[in-house]
Amino acid sequence: MIVGMNDNRDHAQLVAAELITVVDQARWDARISSVRELARLAGMTHTSLNKRMTGQVVFNVRDLAALGGALGVSPAELLRRAIEAAGTDADFPGVSDEPSSLEHLKGLPSAAAPKRRDTGEGDDDA
């Protein structure tokens, strides 16, 4: 099966939609009573998390890392659950939840806390 660009986009949209349900279920499992409390524990604003939980904005890697820490679930596990819930992982040969497929990432710097590139010149927000 050849996976086209539209197929990949559809898959990504399904997984993004399922992430909302996965995060909400993990919140209940962790006995966190509200999205506001989850946002506080994850170091996010309520507004920011609420936009993600309503589908206005998709979760990014930093969001999943912060939420995973607050929920006691790894970001990879949140993604695995969303892929499974989307029911499409068997149709996409490039999608794998096998830990061995991530071996090449060990030892690479984390994007969780990027270094500032601000040199004092201009107004670089990075």
C-alpha positions, -999 to 999 in steps of 0.1 A, spaced: 0 0 0 13 34 -9 6 60 17 -3 93 1 -1 128 15 -38 130 21 -38 96 38 -11 109 61 -30 141 68 -62 122 75 -43 99 99 -27 128 117 -61 145 121 -77 113 135 -48 109 160 -50 145 170 -87 142 176 -82 110 197 -55 127 218 -82 149 233 -101 118 246 -69 101 256 -57 131 277 -91 135 293 -93 98 302 -58 100 316 -69 130 337 -97 110 352 -74 80 357 -50 103 376 -79 116 396 -74 152 385 -108 168 389 -106 195 362 -89 207 331 -80 238 350 -61 217 376 -44 197 349 -32 229 333 -18 241 366 0 208 372 14 208 336 26 244 338 2 255 311 -24 282 312 -60 271 314 -68 289 282 -40 272 263 -50 237 275 -87 244 270 -80 254 233 -63 220 229 -91 201 247 -117 217 224 -98 210 192 -91 246 184 -54 240 186 -36 206 182 -13 192 209 24 196 202 54 177 216 59 201 244 23 199 254 24 161 255 56 162 276 41 186 301 8 168 303 25 134 305 45 146 335 14 159 352 -5 127 344 22 102 352 21 89 316 48 91 290 41 113 260 48 82 238 21 63 257 -4 91 251 4 90 214 2 52 214 -32 53 230 -44 79 205 -31 59 175 -48 28 188 -81 46 194 -79 61 159 -78 25 147 -56 33 118 -21 21 129 -24 -12 109 -30 8 77 1 29 81 33 9 79 55 38 91 36 40 124 52 18 151 49 17 188 79 -6 192 106 9 215 133 -4 192 121 19 164 132 48 186 167 36 194 182 61 169 169 89 191 188 80 222 215 105 232 200 133 211 194 166 228 159 171 241 136 197 227 117 200 260 139 229 271 155 245 241 184 269 245 176 306 239 191 320 208 187 355 220 219 374 213 205 407 225 200 419 190 165 424 176 135 409 192 141 371 189 114 353 209 130 319 205 
